[in-house]
Amino acid sequence: MQLSRIADDMNGGGVLSMEISVSPVHGRFVAEVAGVDLSKPLDDDYFHHIHDAFLEHSILVFRGQALTNEQHIAFSRRFGELEIHTAKHWLLPDFPEILVLSNRGENGTRPIVNGGAYWHSDMTYMAKPPLGSVLYALEVPPEGGDTLYTDMYAAYETLDEKTKGRIENLEVIHRYGDRYQMMASDDNDRPPLTPEQLAEVPDVVHPMVRTHPETGRKALFVNEGFTVAIVELAKDEGEALLEKLFSHSVQPAHVYRHRWQAGDLVMWDNRCTMHRATEYDLRYDRAMHRTTIQGDRPA
């Protein structure tokens, strides 16, 4: 898909020529968007093309961006209001909409070394999980530190019909505290959650199969990070089924590996994807800023 037009330059008072192209990089799943400078305001026509591409491909990659915190937030807000994460020790001072993912910390934020090193969808432990996330790379190591993404539409669509029928009306429990406290036990820079923080994120129940509110497509909506049990099944039976679904979801045909470059901005649809971080040499700095777009109750 390509959109080309001369538009008013709202910053410089002249004209701005933009030619936006959207190029799939992993089948229908994931597309790279070129020819757009996200530091500049997007008019509605350009934004609608980007939004349509987001719904079509679930993950969009924008290379070579140079954004201030304000510009990162402004672009993210075009998609909806932004979430403020429960873990306040990772929020950027003066910009609580930005979660800092850095092994060195930034402006007083805590370092985070092993964050997200497991398959998950962001913040599914909320009653209204996020619509999506927008991750901007400031510093990246020379190798490693990639992010893996998997297509949860495909995970559902490639299940056999018997399994689809079995899980169609099941509900699952999502929980934050278990995963966080487990990670905190291995990371001295990750403080335990306070009782007040835990009270902000009580267990929630979501459907195992989610219908995307904008595309109408069905996606598997479980993840090993936060999905802890199936409401209708006994513990052992539920755990066995979840393990089967987790394994099925991340088979290689469904997975895209993003190799980061400084200046990359990647946004993903949290309603139909999972992701996980990978290891890198901690002698090198890695710094990312993430905004998170508010979503709605899964159905």
C-alpha positions in Angstrom: 0.0 0.0 0.0 1.3 3.5 -0.9 0.0 6.9 -0.2 1.6 10.0 -1.7 0.7 13.6 -1.4 2.0 17.1 -0.8 0.7 18.4 2.6 1.1 21.5 4.6 4.1 21.5 6.9 2.6 22.5 10.2 6.0 23.0 11.8 7.9 24.8 9.2 5.3 26.8 7.3 6.2 25.4 3.9 5.1 22.2 2.3 6.0 18.7 3.3 6.1 16.0 0.6 5.4 12.5 2.1 5.1 9.2 0.4 4.1 6.5 2.8 4.5 2.9 1.9 3.4 -0.2 3.8 5.4 -3.4 3.0 4.5 -6.7 4.6 7.6 -8.5 6.0 6.1 -11.7 7.5 3.2 -12.7 5.3 0.1 -10.8 6.5 1.6 -10.5 10.0 3.9 -7.5 10.4 4.5 -4.6 8.0 7.2 -2.0 7.7 6.0 1.6 7.2 8.4 3.9 5.3 8.3 7.5 4.3 6.7 8.9 7.5 8.3 11.1 10.1 6.4 10.6 13.3 7.9 13.7 14.9 5.5 15.7 12.7 1.8 15.8 13.1 -0.1 13.5 10.8 -3.2 14.7 9.1 -6.3 12.5 9.3 -5.9 10.9 5.9 -2.4 9.7 6.7 -3.3 8.6 10.2 -6.3 6.6 8.8 -4.0 4.8 6.4 -1.6 3.9 9.2 -4.5 2.8 11.4 -5.9 0.6 8.6 -2.4 -1.0 8.2 -2.3 -1.6 11.9 -5.5 -3.5 11.8 -4.4 -5.4 8.7 -1.0 -6.4 9.9 -1.2 -6.3 13.8 2.5 -5.0 14.0 3.9 -2.0 12.4 7.6 -1.1 12.2 8.8 2.5 11.6 12.6 2.8 11.1 14.8 5.8 11.5 12.6 7.9 13.9 13.9 10.7 16.1 11.3 11.5 18.7 11.0 13.6 21.8 9.0 12.2 24.7 6.2 14.6 23.8 6.2 13.4 20.2 6.1 9.7 21.2 3.2 10.4 23.5 1.4 12.5 20.9 1.6 9.8 18.2 0.5 7.1 20.6 -2.5 9.2 21.7 -3.9 9.2 18.1 -4.9 5.6 18.8 -6.5 6.3 22.2 -5.9 7.4 25.8 -2.7 6.0 27.4 -2.3 3.7 30.4 -0.2 4.4 33.5 1.6 1.3 34.6 1.2 0.0 38.2 5.0 -0.3 38.6 5.7 3.4 39.2 9.4 2.8 39.7 9.8 2.3 35.9 7.9 5.4 34.8 9.7 8.3 33.4 9.6 11.4 35.7 7.4 14.1 34.3 6.1 11.6 31.6 4.2 8.9 33.5 2.8 7.7 30.2 6.3 6.4 29.3 7.5 3.1 30.8 11.4 3.0 30.7 12.9 -0.4 29.8 16.6 0.0 30.4 19.3 -2.1 32.0 20.9 1.2 33.3 17.7 3.0 34.4 17.0 6.6 33.4 16.4 9.8 35.4 15.9 7.8 38.6 13.9 4.9 37.2 14.9 1.4 38.3 16.9 -0.7 35.8 15.1 -3.6 34.3 17.2 -6.5 33.1 14.9 -9.5 32.7 11.7 -7.8 31.9 9.4 -9.5 29.4 11.7 -12.5 28.9 8.7 -14.8 28.6 5.7 -14.9 26.2 3.0 -12.4 27.1 0.5 -9.8 26.0 0.9 -6.6 27.9 -1.1 -6.1 31.0 -3.8 -8.7 30.3 -4.3 -8.9 34.1 -6.4 -5.7 33.8 -10.2 -5.8 33.4 -9.7 -3.8 30.2 -6.3 -4.9 28.8 -4.4 -2.5 26.5 -5.4 -2.0 22.8 -1.7 -1.9 22.0 1.8 -0.7 22.8 4.3 1.6 21.1 8.0 0.8 21.8 10.7 3.2 20.8 14.4 2.2 20.7 16.9 4.8 22.1 20.0 2.6 22.5 20.5 -1.0 21.4 23.3 -3.5 21.9 25.4 -4.5 18.8 23.7 -8.0 18.9 21.0 -9.7 20.9 18.1 -8.0 22.6 15.7 -8.9 19.8 12.0 -9.0 20.4 9.9 -12.0 19.3 6.3 -11.5 18.3 3.7 -14.2 17.6 0.4 -14.0 15.7 -2.5 -15.0 17.9 -5.0 -14.9 15.0 -2.9 -17.6 13.3 -2.6 -19.5 16.6 -6.4 -19.8 16.8 -7.0 -20.3 13.1 -4.6 -23.3 12.9 -6.1 -25.2 15.8 -8.0 -28.3 14.8 -11.8 -28.1 14.9 -12.1 -30.3 18.0 -9.9 -28.0 20.0 -11.6 -24.9 18.7 -14.9 -26.4 19.9 -13.5 -27.3 23.2 -12.2 -23.9 24.1 -14.8 -21.7 22.4 -16.6 -20.8 25.6 -13.9 -21.3 28.2 -12.7 -18.5 30.5 -9.3 -18.0 32.0 -7.9 -16.2 35.0 -5.1 -13.6 34.5 -2.9 -12.5 37.4 0.0 -10.0 37.7 1.5 -10.6 41.1 2.7 -14.2 40.6 4.9 -13.4 37.5 6.2 -10.1 39.0 7.2 -11.6 42.3 8.9 -14.6 40.6 11.0 -12.2 38.5 11.7 -10.1 41.5 13.3 -13.0 43.4 16.0 -13.2 40.7 16.5 -9.4 40.2 17.7 -7.2 43.1 16.7 -4.1 41.1 13.1 -5.1 41.0 11.4 -4.1 44.2 8.5 -6.3 45.6 5.1 -5.0 44.9 3.5 -3.2 47.8 0.1 -4.2 49.1 -1.3 -1.1 47.5 0.1 -2.0 44.1 -1.2 -5.5 44.3 -4.7 -4.1 45.2 -4.6 -2.2 41.9 -4.4 -5.4 39.9 -6.8 -8.1 41.3 -7.3 -11.3 39.4 -9.5 -10.9 36.3 -11.4 -13.4 34.1 -11.3 -13.1 30.3 -12.5 -15.4 27.5 -10.0 -17.8 26.1 -11.0 -16.9 22.6 -11.3 -13.2 21.9 -13.2 -11.6 19.0 -11.3 -8.5 17.9 -13.6 -5.5 18.3 -12.5 -3.8 15.1 -11.7 -6.6 12.7 -14.1 -9.2 13.9 -11.4 -11.9 13.7 -11.0 -14.5 16.5 -7.7 -14.7 18.4 -6.4 -17.0 21.1 -6.2 -14.8 24.2 -3.9 -16.7 26.7 -0.3 -16.1 27.6 2.2 -17.8 29.8 3.1 -14.5 31.5 -0.2 -13.8 33.2 -2.8 -16.6 32.4 -2.8 -18.9 35.4 -5.9 -21.1 35.3 -9.0 -22.1 33.3 -12.2 -21.3 35.3 -14.2 -24.4 34.1 -11.5 -27.0 34.4 -9.7 -28.8 37.3 -6.2 -27.5 38.0 -4.3 -30.4 36.3 -6.5 -30.5 33.3 -6.5 -26.8 32.9 -2.7 -26.6 33.1 -2.3 -29.3 30.5 -4.6 -27.5 28.1 -2.9 -24.2 28.7 0.5 -25.7 28.1 -0.7 -27.2 24.8 -2.0 -23.8 23.7 1.1 -21.9 24.7 3.3 -24.3 22.7 1.0 -24.2 19.7 0.9 -20.4 19.7 4.7 -19.9 19.4 5.5 -22.4 16.7 8.0 -20.9 14.2 5.6 -20.3 11.4 3.7 -17.8 13.7 6.7 -15.9 15.0 8.5 -12.8 13.8 11.9 -11.7 15.2 12.5 -8.0 15.3 16.2 -7.0 15.3 16.3 -3.6 16.8 18.1 -0.5 15.4 18.3 2.8 17.3 15.4 4.9 16.1 13.0 2.0 15.5 9.5 2.4 16.7 7.4 -0.7 16.8 3.7 -0.8 17.7 1.7 -3.9 18.1 -2.0 -4.9 18.6 -2.2 -6.4 22.1 -5.5 -7.9 21.3 -4.1 -10.4 18.8 -0.4 -10.8 19.5 2.1 -12.0 22.1 5.8 -11.0 22.4 8.9 -11.8 24.5 12.3 -10.3 25.0 15.5 -12.1 24.3 18.9 -12.1 26.0 21.8 -9.7 25.3 25.2 -8.9 26.7 24.7 -6.7 29.7 28.0 -4.9 29.2 26.1 -2.9 26.5 23.3 -0.4 27.1 19.8 -1.1 26.0 17.2 1.6 26.5 13.6 1.6 25.3 10.5 3.8 25.9 7.1 2.3 25.8 3.6 3.8 25.8 0.5 1.7 26.2 -2.8 2.5 24.7 -6.0 1.8 26.7 -8.3 -0.9 25.5 -11.7 -2.4 26.2 -13.1 -5.5 27.9 -12.4 -8.7 25.9 -15.4 -10.4 24.5 
